Amino acid sequence: MRIISYNVNGIRSAISKGFLEWLQQANPDVICLQEIKANEDQIPTNDITAVGYPYQYYFSANKKGYSGVAILSKTEPKKILYGTGIESMDFEGRNLRADFDGISVMSLYLPSGTNLDRLGHKFNFMNEFQSYVNKLKIEVPNLVICGDYNICHEPIDIHDPIRNKTVSGFLPEERAWLGGFLSSGFVDSFRHFNKDPHHYSWWSYRAGARATNKGWRIDYNLVSESLKHRMTRAVILPEAKHSDHCPVLVEIE
């Protein structure tokens, strides 16, 4: 099973930059999208079907043009779950799950902490999400949680760990939470296969950050420990340039 996670920073914008042509070539079985910034009736679903993804699920934020997640699949899931049932999380359209035979794939868009109000919301979301997943794993043990976590885990995951140590996305508390989440039963699929530095999934649009590779690795495919032995490959795909993020891929037997 070839799974990709991609924060497209506006699905309509990404499509205008060649996203659908790229998707057809990349050919994942499932792709999880974050920050779609659109409602389903604003998305060219027929064009997406035409490139091989007839099964499309969208969970948009209440606020138009903001947040939102999606899952596109070649095969029909056994079950789709929109949101978590936690009101403080679901109004922003940040979680969508598709259950297949023996594996469940989740598209997650964890909030950023751009100011004090949002940072508080982010920490609350993180805590509630951890509790939610702790319970979910009992029912759904084989999880792949794909998404934009808006957190760099280790110094190797950010281009300048010293200057960014007080910036949301690399705060000690955020990093500790992500470490604890992994310790609760998940594997960072990319780091499982690749221990090298200078691999990032997001670059600021400012100051030519992408050209000089001054990036952050904030997009992950976190895989349940129970699936660890079935992972065959995990890579970052920086050549895809439809967003300020790039896709991240994991393959599971």
SVG drawing of the C-alpha trace seen along z (x, -y; Angstrom):
<svg xmlns="http://www.w3.org/2000/svg" viewBox="-21 -37 44 44">
<polyline fill="none" stroke="black" stroke-width="0.4" points="0.0,0.0 1.5,-3.3 0.4,-6.2 1.2,-9.8 0.5,-12.8 0.5,-16.3 -0.4,-19.7 -1.4,-21.3 -2.0,-24.8 -5.2,-25.2 -6.3,-22.3 -7.5,-24.6 -4.2,-26.5 -2.3,-23.2 -4.4,-21.9 -3.6,-25.1 0.1,-24.3 -0.1,-20.7 -1.1,-18.7 -3.4,-16.3 -0.8,-15.5 1.7,-14.9 -0.8,-12.7 -1.3,-10.5 2.4,-10.0 3.1,-9.5 0.2,-6.9 -0.4,-6.3 -3.1,-4.0 -4.2,-6.6 -3.3,-10.3 -4.1,-12.3 -4.4,-16.0 -4.3,-18.8 -5.2,-22.5 -7.5,-22.0 -9.1,-25.4 -12.3,-24.5 -15.6,-22.8 -16.4,-19.8 -18.6,-21.7 -15.6,-24.0 -13.3,-21.1 -13.2,-19.6 -14.0,-16.1 -14.6,-14.7 -11.1,-15.7 -9.7,-13.9 -11.8,-10.8 -10.4,-11.0 -6.8,-10.6 -7.7,-7.5 -9.3,-8.5 -13.0,-7.8 -13.3,-7.6 -12.9,-11.1 -13.7,-12.2 -13.6,-15.8 -13.9,-17.3 -13.9,-21.1 -13.7,-23.7 -16.8,-25.7 -14.8,-28.8 -14.7,-29.0 -11.3,-28.9 -9.6,-27.7 -8.0,-24.4 -9.8,-21.2 -8.5,-17.7 -9.3,-15.1 -8.5,-11.5 -8.4,-10.3 -8.3,-6.6 -8.2,-4.2 -10.2,-1.6 -13.3,-2.1 -12.7,-2.1 -14.7,0.1 -15.5,-2.9 -15.0,-6.7 -15.0,-8.7 -15.3,-12.5 -13.7,-14.2 -13.1,-12.9 -16.4,-13.8 -14.5,-16.4 -16.1,-19.7 -13.1,-21.9 -11.2,-20.0 -13.8,-19.2 -15.1,-22.7 -11.8,-23.4 -11.9,-20.2 -8.7,-18.7 -9.2,-14.9 -10.5,-12.3 -10.1,-8.5 -10.5,-5.8 -10.5,-2.1 -9.3,0.5 -8.8,4.2 -6.2,4.5 -5.1,0.9 -6.6,-2.5 -5.3,-5.7 -5.9,-9.1 -5.4,-12.6 -4.4,-15.0 -3.8,-18.7 -2.6,-19.8 -2.9,-23.6 0.0,-25.9 0.8,-28.2 1.3,-31.5 0.2,-33.6 -0.6,-33.0 -4.3,-32.3 -3.5,-29.8 -0.6,-28.3 -3.0,-27.5 -5.5,-26.0 -2.6,-23.9 -1.6,-22.5 -5.2,-21.7 -5.6,-20.0 -2.5,-18.0 -3.6,-16.8 -7.1,-15.9 -5.8,-14.2 -3.4,-12.0 -6.3,-10.9 -8.4,-10.2 -5.8,-8.1 -5.1,-6.2 -8.7,-5.0 -8.8,-4.5 -5.9,-2.2 -7.8,0.4 -10.4,0.6 -8.2,-0.2 -4.7,1.0 -3.2,0.7 -3.1,-3.1 -1.1,-5.3 -1.6,-8.9 -0.5,-11.0 -0.3,-14.8 1.0,-18.1 1.9,-18.0 3.3,-21.6 6.2,-20.3 9.8,-19.5 10.8,-16.6 14.6,-16.8 17.3,-19.4 18.0,-17.3 14.5,-18.1 15.0,-21.9 17.6,-24.0 18.4,-26.3 17.6,-24.7 19.4,-27.3 17.6,-30.4 14.2,-28.6 14.2,-27.2 11.7,-29.8 9.5,-29.6 6.2,-27.6 6.9,-24.4 10.2,-23.8 9.3,-24.6 10.6,-22.1 7.0,-21.4 5.9,-20.7 8.9,-18.4 8.3,-16.6 4.6,-16.0 5.6,-14.5 8.2,-12.4 5.6,-11.1 3.2,-10.5 5.7,-8.3 6.5,-6.5 2.8,-5.7 3.1,-3.2 4.1,-4.8 7.1,-4.9 8.3,-7.9 8.4,-6.1 10.9,-8.5 13.4,-8.4 13.0,-4.6 14.7,-4.4 16.7,-7.7 18.9,-9.2 20.5,-11.9 20.1,-15.7 18.8,-18.3 15.5,-16.5 12.6,-18.9 8.9,-19.0 8.1,-22.7 9.8,-25.9 8.8,-29.5 7.9,-31.5 10.1,-34.2 13.8,-34.9 14.2,-32.0 14.1,-29.4 13.3,-26.5 16.1,-27.3 18.6,-27.3 16.9,-24.3 16.2,-26.3 13.3,-24.1 11.4,-22.3 10.3,-18.7 6.8,-19.0 4.9,-16.5 4.9,-12.8 3.5,-9.4 3.4,-8.0 2.8,-4.2 1.6,-2.0 4.3,0.2 2.2,3.2 2.8,2.3 6.6,1.6 7.7,4.9 5.5,4.3 7.0,0.9 9.2,1.2 10.0,-2.4 9.5,-6.0 10.7,-9.1 10.2,-12.8 9.3,-14.1 10.7,-17.6 10.5,-17.8 6.7,-18.2 6.2,-22.0 2.5,-22.7 2.6,-24.1 5.0,-25.5 5.0,-21.9 6.0,-18.8 4.6,-15.3 5.8,-12.5 5.4,-8.8 5.3,-5.5 4.9,-2.0 3.5,0.8 3.1,4.4"/>
</svg>
